[in-house]
Amino acid sequence: MSPVNEFAQRTQPDTIVLFDVDGTLTPARLSVSQEMLDTLKELRKKVVIGFVGGSDLSKQVEQLGPDVLKNFDYCFAENGLTAYKNGEAMATQSFINWIGDEEYNKLVNFILRYIADMDIPKKRGTFIEFRNGMINVSPIGRNCSHAERNEFEKYDLERGLRKKFVADLKAAFPHLALTFSIGGQISFDVFPTGWDKTYCLRHVQKEGFKTIHFFGDKTFEGGNDYEIYTHPDVTGHSVKSPEDTMRILAELFP
Ligand code: M1P
């Protein structure tokens, strides 16, 4: 069914607007504001809307609210490896099926040994988060507090710990077509090359949208919004904050 039929009540049914989450719809790892929710509600009268985040769905529910599957037409967690349309799950693939247990175990063993040898002031828990479409690796561990996460980000910025970790992983596993993406404050994502945020486009392109907008804050080369922001089928918008997102939306969709 073309979007014109399916979303006929919108004034521009063949336009979809996709948003990154952290730094675009919400402050990093924090909750969405009521002002943003109201803006999206109004926007949805005009166009079809979706989000595409690197995090898994449970974190996006924390940030965007328990009604997230109802408030967005498309929800793409883990770059679209977990996908929902109108609240219903769409067919997708998994990282573990792609890599297989043998190579996966080698990768995980290397990462855990590497973290064990890292001399950093604080280590907490959940150093590897196993997700559907990727793994997420954090030297401090995902169980750190908000204050500890801010401290680690600063410590890492000064020393380039994650950059070196990624370079060492690339050197150790050159035969695996993996991409390592530093998208947040304390971790990096590891996924098959091509499973970046452009992955979600395969879900929407086949539905016949004529215009695809994308809003993101990490649109620079190496940032986890770069590939989708520069994709030839996408009109990209680079933002500095959720306020910036709302300002551009008001200009584009008055
Ligand atoms: O959405 C950006 C990133 O957000 C989190 O990163 P961090 O915890 O390091 O701030 C993670 O969920 C990561 O997977 C994601 O890419």
Residues whose N, C-alpha, C, O or C-beta is under 5 A from the ligand:
A	BS01	M1P	D22 G54 S55 N136 G183 G184 Q185 I186 S187 D189
